[in-house]
Amino acid sequence: MAATATRYPVAPGYRVNVRSGPGTNYQIVRVLAYGASVPINCQKPGEWISGPYGTTNLWDCIANGQFVSDSYVHTGSDGYVAPHCS
């Protein structure tokens, strides 16, 4: 049985674009609702993004083929909180 990923809150007041890869050049696959929380299955480096939680090139994989910039997710860390995506 796989462990359930910890859920992290998205910055309040933001509707965050979910992309098919770790950068703004990837297609938007959906938009998160206000007040959403997301599981982080794995993380990978990509485009540098500035958001409410700082500037980072870390992207969080929240589902298969779905990424959000870590700068919009409150993880309490500036580094990895999940395994590197393969």
N, C-alpha and C positions, 0 to 999 in steps of 0.2 A: 504494500500500500504506500503510495507516494505521500510525502509530507505536504501539508497545505501551506502555501506561501503566506507570509505575514502581509497584512494589508496596511497600506500607508495612505494618509490623507493628502489629497490634492490641495494646493493653495486656495484658501477661501476667495470667492469672487472671480474665479477664473474658469472658463470653459476651455479645457485643454484639448488640442488636436492630437489624435492618436494616428501615428504614421506607420507605414509598412516597413520602415527601416530607420536607422539612427541618424536622421537629418531632415531638414526642411525640404530637401529636394525629393524626398519620398512621398508617395501618394498619401493623402488623408483617408483613413479607412473609417473613422468615426470621430465624434467629438464627445468628450466626457461631460456629464452634467455637473452643475454647480454642486459642491459639497461631496463629490465622489471620493471614494477611497479605492485604491488599486492594489492588487497583489504584484509583487516583483518576483518573477520566476528566475530571471537572470539579468545581468547588466553587461553592456558593451560600450566601448568608446565610439564616438561619432562626431558630428558637427558640434562646435562650441555654441552654447545658447546661454543668454542671460535671462534670468527669471526672478521671481520673488525670493527664492532661496539661494541666490548667488549665480555665478557663472561657472558652467561645467561642460565637459564634453561627454559626460556619462549619460547613457540612455537606458531606460528601464523597460524590459520586455514584460508586458502585462498579460499577454496571451500570445498564442502562436502567430507570428508575423505582425504583432502590434507593439509599437514602441512610443514612449513619451519621454520628453527631456526630464532628467532628474532635477533640473532647476525649478520645476513646478511641483515636485513631490516632497513632502516633509518626511525625510528618513532620519533626521537627527544626526546625519553624518555627511561629510564632504566626499567620502570615499565609497567603496563598494560595501553594500549591505546584503548582497546576494552573490551567488556564483557568477563567474564570467560566462557569457553565452558562447556556445561553441560555434 
